Amino acid sequence: MFKKSIAVSMMIVLLLVSAVACGKANNESSSSSSSAASGSNSTDKSVTLRLGHITGDSDAWHIGALKFAELVKEKSNGTVTVDVFPSSTLGNDRDLIEGMQLGSVDFALVAGVLSNFYEPYSILELPYLFRDEDHLKKVLYGEVGEKLQNDLLANAQIRGLEFWVRGPRELTTNKKVEKVEDLKGLKIRVPEIPASIAAWQAMGASPTPMAFGEVYSSLQTGVIDGQENPFALISSNKLQEVQKYLVLTNHLYGYVQLTMSDITYQKLSPAQQKAVEEAAREATEFENNLVAENEIKLLEGLKVGGMEVIEVDTTGFAEKASTVHADFAKKYGQELYDSIVNTK
């Protein structure tokens, strides 16, 4: 009888221990499921990544990049920190792109120079290809933009996260330009992009490719006579100090692309990758709104800074520049060119 009592007592103890263990396991499972559902992972390795761009720290690119960094940290629960380096600190556009291919640069804001690494991007750089900003957005945020980003990854190992819209590119000079014929012989700095070089040659100018970091001093010393960029880049780099005229050519409705090294991307956990992608989407909306709000203020600021604004009839400029379109379409993708032109 005594032995039977001991056996019963032991069974009760075992049952209680088992119940406690099951309850703990269920609680841990529930906690784990909740963590997975929220996209967080306490085991994610903390990393610090670098984002470079060529503009100054007052430019919308930089402000947008800081917003992106803030969102990445928030969405990754602090496991991914992005340090932002403006003003070509990590190198010019080409340096940044090559750095992403090597994995020494993690993110970059870059535009037309991408065409040197995946040639079809050249078509996006053709002056007077886009009718207006609305046309540009429909192309970038539609099937054409998605295909370009997928092909960039496949061909250059650079991951296009999002396109950011820029204000239209305008011409600045120290000579008064009122019609396309006034461009004859002018040394205009252009980026190292074949489409830009060819179009400015067709318009009668003498295009001079150079890294953007050299532009201010080259204008100051007379190595070049002018350059072309959106208001934001003109203002943030104080080009109004060395340029007299702002000529509203509206020759290119352009973009800058938030890009990422695929080497870096593959090192992140799935939760961290998701955090980066979500942050990029939200930062794009923030950036595009900021650019739109700033355009009028920037133009007024350039006027106050001493620039004389010249509004021109762009018909003659467009007619000359468009003469190079067919060659680039044939060389880099007739189907891509046609899909852009036919986007309504």
C-alpha positions in Angstrom: 0.0 0.0 0.0 2.8 2.4 0.9 4.7 1.6 -2.4 1.5 2.3 -4.3 1.1 5.7 -2.7 4.6 6.6 -3.6 4.0 5.6 -7.2 0.9 7.7 -7.5 2.7 10.7 -6.0 5.5 10.4 -8.5 3.1 10.2 -11.4 1.4 13.4 -10.3 4.8 15.2 -10.0 5.7 14.0 -13.6 2.4 15.3 -15.0 2.9 18.7 -13.3 6.4 19.0 -14.7 5.2 18.0 -18.2 2.4 20.6 -18.1 4.8 23.4 -17.1 7.2 22.4 -19.8 4.4 22.3 -22.5 3.2 25.7 -21.3 6.7 27.2 -21.6 7.2 25.7 -25.1 3.8 27.1 -26.2 4.7 30.5 -24.9 8.1 30.4 -26.7 6.5 29.2 -29.9 3.9 32.0 -29.6 6.6 34.6 -29.0 8.7 33.3 -31.9 5.6 33.4 -34.2 4.9 37.0 -33.1 8.5 38.0 -33.8 8.4 36.5 -37.2 5.1 38.2 -38.0 6.5 41.6 -37.2 9.5 41.0 -39.4 12.0 41.3 -36.6 14.7 38.8 -35.7 16.7 39.3 -32.5 19.5 37.1 -34.1 20.1 39.4 -37.0 23.7 40.6 -37.1 24.1 44.4 -36.7 25.8 46.0 -39.7 26.8 49.6 -40.7 26.6 50.3 -44.4 27.7 53.3 -46.5 25.7 55.4 -49.0 27.5 57.9 -51.2 26.4 60.6 -53.6 27.9 63.6 -55.4 25.7 66.5 -54.2 26.1 68.8 -51.3 24.5 68.3 -47.9 21.8 70.9 -48.6 20.6 69.1 -51.7 17.3 67.1 -51.8 19.3 64.0 -52.6 21.1 64.2 -49.3 17.9 65.0 -47.3 16.3 62.0 -49.0 19.2 59.8 -48.3 19.1 60.7 -44.6 15.4 59.9 -44.6 16.2 56.5 -46.2 18.8 55.8 -43.5 16.4 56.7 -40.7 13.7 54.4 -42.2 16.2 51.5 -42.6 17.2 51.7 -39.0 13.6 51.9 -37.8 12.4 49.0 -40.0 15.4 46.8 -39.2 14.9 47.3 -35.4 18.3 49.0 -35.3 20.3 46.2 -36.8 21.1 48.1 -40.0 22.7 51.5 -39.8 23.3 53.6 -43.0 25.9 56.3 -42.9 25.5 58.9 -45.7 28.5 60.5 -47.4 27.7 63.6 -49.6 29.8 65.7 -51.9 31.7 62.9 -53.7 33.3 61.9 -50.4 33.3 58.2 -51.5 34.2 59.2 -55.1 32.4 60.4 -58.3 29.6 58.5 -60.0 31.8 56.0 -61.7 33.7 55.3 -58.5 30.5 54.7 -56.6 29.2 52.3 -59.2 32.5 50.4 -59.4 32.5 50.3 -55.6 29.1 48.7 -55.5 30.3 46.1 -57.9 33.2 45.3 -55.6 31.1 45.6 -52.4 33.2 48.4 -51.0 30.2 50.8 -51.4 26.9 49.6 -50.2 24.4 52.2 -51.6 24.7 55.1 -54.1 22.5 57.7 -55.6 23.5 57.7 -59.3 21.9 58.5 -62.6 23.1 58.6 -66.2 26.6 57.2 -65.7 24.9 53.8 -65.1 24.7 53.7 -68.9 28.5 53.0 -68.9 27.7 49.8 -67.0 24.5 48.8 -68.6 24.2 50.5 -72.0 20.4 50.7 -72.5 20.3 53.3 -69.8 21.8 55.6 -72.4 18.4 56.0 -73.9 17.0 57.6 -70.8 19.7 60.3 -71.2 18.5 61.5 -74.7 17.6 65.2 -74.4 13.9 65.9 -75.3 13.0 62.2 -75.1 10.4 62.8 -72.3 7.6 65.2 -73.0 7.2 66.3 -69.3 7.5 65.0 -65.8 4.3 63.0 -65.9 5.6 61.1 -69.0 8.8 60.4 -67.1 7.0 59.0 -64.0 4.8 56.8 -66.1 7.9 55.3 -67.7 9.9 54.9 -64.5 7.1 53.5 -62.3 5.7 51.2 -65.0 6.9 48.1 -66.8 9.8 49.9 -68.5 11.3 51.0 -65.2 10.9 47.6 -63.7 12.5 45.9 -66.6 15.5 48.3 -66.6 16.1 47.6 -62.9 15.9 43.8 -63.4 18.3 44.0 -66.4 20.7 46.2 -64.4 20.9 43.6 -61.7 21.5 40.8 -64.2 24.1 42.6 -66.2 26.0 44.8 -63.7 25.3 43.1 -60.3 23.8 46.4 -59.1 20.4 46.3 -57.5 18.1 49.2 -58.4 15.9 49.9 -55.4 13.9 52.9 -56.5 13.9 55.8 -59.1 13.7 59.3 -57.6 12.4 62.0 -59.8 14.5 65.2 -60.4 13.7 68.6 -61.6 14.4 69.1 -65.4 17.9 69.8 -66.5 18.6 73.4 -67.5 21.6 75.2 -69.1 23.8 77.7 -67.3 26.3 79.8 -69.1 28.4 83.0 -69.0 27.2 83.9 -72.5 23.6 84.8 -73.3 21.8 82.0 -75.0 18.4 82.8 -76.5 18.3 80.3 -79.4 20.0 77.1 -80.4 22.4 78.8 -82.7 23.9 80.7 -79.7 25.3 77.4 -78.5 27.9 77.3 -81.3 31.3 76.6 -80.0 30.3 76.9 -76.3 32.3 74.5 -74.0 29.5 72.8 -72.0 30.3 70.4 -69.3 28.2 67.2 -69.7 28.4 63.9 -67.7 30.4 61.0 -69.2 27.3 59.8 -71.1 27.5 59.2 -74.9 23.9 60.3 -75.4 24.5 63.6 -73.7 27.7 64.2 -75.7 26.1 63.4 -79.0 23.0 65.5 -78.4 24.9 68.6 -77.3 27.2 68.2 -80.4 24.0 68.1 -82.5 22.9 71.3 -80.9 26.2 73.0 -81.9 27.9 73.1 -78.6 31.3 71.7 -77.7 30.5 69.2 -75.0 33.2 68.6 -72.4 32.7 65.4 -70.2 34.1 65.7 -66.7 33.3 64.6 -63.2 30.9 66.8 -61.4 33.3 67.5 -58.6 35.5 69.5 -61.0 32.7 71.7 -62.5 32.9 74.7 -60.1 36.6 75.2 -60.4 36.4 74.7 -64.2 33.7 77.3 -64.6 35.7 79.7 -62.3 38.8 79.4 -64.4 37.1 79.4 -67.8 38.0 75.8 -68.7 34.4 75.4 -69.6 31.7 78.0 -70.5 28.7 76.4 -69.0 27.0 73.2 -67.7 23.6 71.7 -67.4 21.8 70.4 -64.4 18.5 70.7 -62.4 18.0 73.8 -60.1 18.8 71.7 -57.0 22.3 70.7 -58.2 23.0 74.2 -59.5 22.0 75.8 -56.1 23.5 73.3 -53.7 26.9 73.5 -55.5 26.7 77.3 -55.6 27.2 77.5 -59.4 25.3 80.8 -59.4 28.6 82.3 -58.1 30.4 81.4 -61.3 27.6 81.5 -63.9 25.6 84.5 -65.1 22.7 83.1 -67.1 20.2 80.4 -66.4 18.6 79.2 -69.6 15.3 77.3 -69.2 15.9 74.6 -71.9 14.0 71.8 -70.0 16.0 69.5 -72.2 15.9 66.4 -69.9 13.3 65.3 -67.4 15.5 63.0 -65.4 16.0 60.7 -62.4 18.5 59.6 -59.8 18.4 56.0 -58.9 18.8 54.7 -55.3 21.0 51.7 -56.0 22.6 48.9 -53.8 25.5 46.6 -54.1 24.0 43.1 -54.7 27.0 41.8 -52.8 25.8 43.7 -49.7 22.2 42.8 -50.3 23.0 39.1 -50.3 24.8 39.4 -46.9 21.7 40.7 -45.2 19.0 38.5 -43.6 15.6 38.3 -45.3 14.1 40.6 -42.6 16.9 43.2 -43.2 16.4 43.0 -47.0 12.7 43.6 -46.5 13.5 46.6 -44.3 15.8 48.1 -46.9 13.2 47.6 -49.7 10.3 49.1 -47.6 12.5 52.0 -46.6 13.4 52.7 -50.2 9.8 52.9 -51.2 8.8 55.3 -48.4 11.9 57.4 -49.0 11.0 57.7 -52.7 7.6 59.3 -51.9 9.3 61.6 -49.4 12.0 62.6 -51.9 9.6 63.2 -54.8 7.4 65.5 -52.7 10.4 67.4 -51.5 11.7 68.0 -55.0 8.3 69.2 -56.2 8.0 71.6 -53.2 11.5 73.0 -53.7 11.5 73.9 -57.4 9.9 77.3 -57.1 12.0 78.2 -54.1 15.2 77.1 -55.8 14.5 79.2 -58.9 13.9 82.3 -56.8 17.0 81.6 -54.9 19.1 81.4 -58.1 17.6 84.8 -59.2 18.5 86.3 -55.8 22.0 84.9 -56.2 22.5 87.0 -59.3 21.5 84.8 -62.2 19.5 86.2 -65.1 16.8 83.8 -66.2 16.2 83.3 -69.9 13.1 81.6 -71.1 13.6 80.2 -74.6 11.5 78.5 -77.3 12.8 75.0 -77.0 11.6 73.9 -80.4 14.9 74.5 -82.2 16.9 72.8 -79.4 14.6 69.8 -79.5 14.8 69.5 -83.3 18.6 69.5 -83.3 18.9 67.1 -80.3 16.4 64.7 -81.7 18.5 64.0 -84.7 20.7 61.6 -82.6 17.7 59.6 -81.2 17.5 57.1 -84.0 21.1 56.1 -83.8 20.9 55.5 -80.0 17.6 53.6 -80.3 19.2 51.3 -82.9 22.3 50.8 -80.9 20.9 50.4 -77.4 17.3 49.1 -77.9 14.7 50.1 -80.5 12.0 48.3 -78.4 13.0 50.2 -75.3 13.0 53.5 -77.1 9.6 52.9 -78.7 8.1 51.8 -75.4 9.2 55.1 -73.9 7.9 57.2 -76.7 4.6 55.4 -76.8 3.9 55.6 -73.1 0.9 57.8 -72.7 
